[in-house]
Each structure stands twice: as structure tokens, then as C-alpha cells.
């Protein structure tokens, strides 16, 4: 009887709910191909996207975590905004403001997306309670430095991390095709911004897709 009473007590306790749906690393290419105006288009585009009412609502509902990483060459990766959990609309607004004020971390450097992926993978231990882990890679060029991007992508897949991408194109679809073949994971997707000026509307659509459980 005592054993049944104990089992009954435990069965009536509330079940632990996942505290965070998605941990999202927003990585920003600041290699030599990005000029100062294009850098500001990226930071302002991110800030504006985070102020979208639908993104705010979805971020808060999932209590998602965000962080921003700037990257370029082999030894050029840094956390510009640390992990922040979006519990309220004020949290999202504060993050947007930090994004807009964010200073550029690197100039005159190569493009090494593999190292950006490896660096980002090392950040997820800090948010182990999140159900999904996503790396958002944006860029306007193919690698001219660093290790093999496909190997980094494969390491992410083994770790259960999704990689999505924004390919910023000046002509054709060369960057988009590179992202499809070597950067995004099998459960990920790539979106194309035809120019840097399309980046703001593209990242808005991309973030919303990432935090709304729509993949592939």
C-alpha cells in the first residue's frame, strides 16, 4: 500500500517542460568582401527583423536563446552578443538594440566558414537545455582560407545541429549553390539575397522560419 501511495504521489507531480525550444547562433560574415555600408545593412537588418511582431511573439513563446558571432578568417571568430534568452518582448528589444550598435570585429581578413561553424558548435554547451540547436550562416563568398567546409558541416550533423544559410549574391547563384552543397545540413535550408540590400527582408523571413519549426 505504501509503495502504491508513493507511486501515486509521483504520478501527480507536474512533468518538466522544455525550457527552451531553439538555441540559434546568428553568424555574420565580416570578411574583406564586406564593406562598411554592407556591414551596417546586416546589423540594421538583424535589428529590424527582431522587431517584427511575429518574430517577437514566436521568440518569447519558445523562450529561445540567441547569440551573435562575427567571423572572417581562420583565427577570426568572436561572440559579439552572448547567449540571451528571450522570455519577454523587452528581452528581444534589448537584443535588437545591441545588434544595431554592434561594432565590426574584423577587417581585411579572409573567408573561412568552416572555422565559423566549428567555433559556433562549441557554444552550445552553454545552452544544453534547448530542444533544437541551429547555426545561421550568412555570407557573400566562397572560402579562401581555413579547413574543409563539408567536414565542418558533417561535424554539425553528427552533433545534431542544424545549419541554415543566407547566400548574398551579386550575380548568378554561385554562393547559393556553394551553401547548398557544402554548408547547410540535410535538415537545413538556404535562402538567397540577391544583393546586400535584400539581406534585411531575407533574414527576417529566415529567422521566422528557423524558430517556427519549419525545416528542410
N, C-alpha and C positions, 0 to 999 in steps of 0.2 A: 504493500500500500504506500509506504514511504517513497519507494522508487517511482511509482506512478505519479505521486504528488509532485516530486521534483521534476519529472519529465513534463508534466502539465504546466508547471511554473515557467520552464524554459521555452515551451512552445508558445506561451502567451507574450513573451518579450518581443519588442519590435525588432524587425530584421534590419541590419545595417544597410543603408542606401549608399550607392556610389556617390562620393562627394564631388567628383569632377568628371564630366563626360569627355572632354578633349583638352589635351595639352598641345598647344600649337606654337612651334618655333617659326617666326617670320624672319627669314634670312634675306638680306638686302645686298645686292651686288654693288660694290663701290670701287670696282677696278678702274683701270686707266681709261676705258672706253666711256665711262660715265662722267660727263662734265658737271659743273656746279648747278646749272639750271636743271639738268636731268635728275640730279640727286634730290633737289628740292621738290620736283614733281613726285618722286617716290615717297618722300616723308610726308608731304602735304596730302598726297593721295591716300596714304595709310590713315592719317589722322581723320580725313573726311569720311573714309569708309567706316571707321569705328564710331562715327557719329550718326550713322544710318539707324533709324528706329528699329528696323527689323533685326539688324545685327546686334544692337544693344539688347533687345528682348531675348534673342537666342543665346547670346553670350551669358547673360545673367541666369537664364533658366537652366543652363548646363553647368553653371559655376565653373566655367572654363578658365584655364590658365593660358597666359600669353607671355612671350618673351621676344625681343628683337635682337638679332645677330647681324652685324655688318661683316662682310667678308670680301676678300680680293685674292691676294697671292697665297703662297704656301704657308707662311707664318703670319698671315694677316686675317685673323678672325677674333672678334671680340663681342661680348654681350653688352649691347648699348642700353637696353632696358631689361632688368632682371624679371624673373618669373613673377607674375602678378595674377591673383585670382579675381575673376570678375563676379563678385557677389551682388553688386548693386550697379545701377546706371552711373553713379558717381565714380565707381572704380573704372568703368570703361571711358568716361570722360577724362579722367586724370591720365589714363594711359594714352589717349589720343593727344592730349596736350604735350606729354613727354615726347611723343612721336614727332610732333611738329617742331619742337625745339631741339631735336636731336642733332648734335654736331657730327659732321662726317669724320669717320675714324681713320680712313686711309686714303692716300692719293698716290698717283704714279706707281701703280702696282699691277702685277699680272692677274690672270683669271684662273683660279683653282677651285672649281666647285666641289671636287671630291673632298678636299680638306674642310670645306664648309659643312659638308654632310657629316664627316667624322666628328668634327667639333660639336655639331648640334646633337648628335647621338649621345654624347657624353653629358648632356644637360638633363636628360630625362630621369636620372636617378633622383633628382630633387623633387619630382612630382609623380612619385610612384603610384599614388592613389588614383590617378586618372585612368579612365577606361580605354581611351584611344590616345595615340601619340602620333603627331603629324609634323613633318618638316615642310615648310613652304619655301621653295627656292625660286627666286626671280633673277633674271639675268638677260643680257643682250649680246652675249658672245659665247663662243666655244672655248674650251680650255687651251691655255698656252703655258701652263705650269701645273705642278702637282702630280698626284698619282691618278690611277685609273678610275674614272667616274663610275663605270659599271661595277667595279669591285665595291665601291662605297655604297652604291645603290643596293647591291646584293647583301651587304652587311646590314643595311637597314631592314631589308625583308626578313633576314634571319632573326633580327631583334623584335620583329612585329611592329615596325614603324612604317607608316605610310609617307611617301614623298610625293608632293604635288608641285607643279611649276607654273610660273608665268614666263613665257618667252617673249621678250621685247624685240620685235623685228623692225629693221629699217627697209628691207626689201626681201621678197620671197618668203619662204618658210624654213630656212636653214636652221635657225635656232630652235624652232618648234620641233622639227624632226630630230634634232640632237637630243632635246629634252625627252621626247617620246622613246628614243632608242637607248638612252644611256643614263637618264636622271630619274624619271618617275618610276615608282614601284608598280607592280602588276595591279594593285588595287588603287593606284593613284590616277591623276589626270593632269593634263597640261592645258592652259588657256593662253591665247595669243593676243598680245597688244601690238597692233601694227606699228605704233610709234610710242615713244615715251609719253606723249600726251594722252594716249589711250590707257596708260597704266592705271590712273585713279579709278576709272569705271571698271577696269578689269579686276583689280584687286578687291574691290567691293563685292563683285559677283563671286570671286574665288573664295574669299573668307566666308561668305554666307553659305556657299556650297560645302565648305570644309566642316563647318560647325552644325550643319543641318543633316548629318548622317547620309549624305549623297556622295557616293564614291564610284570610281570606275567610269 
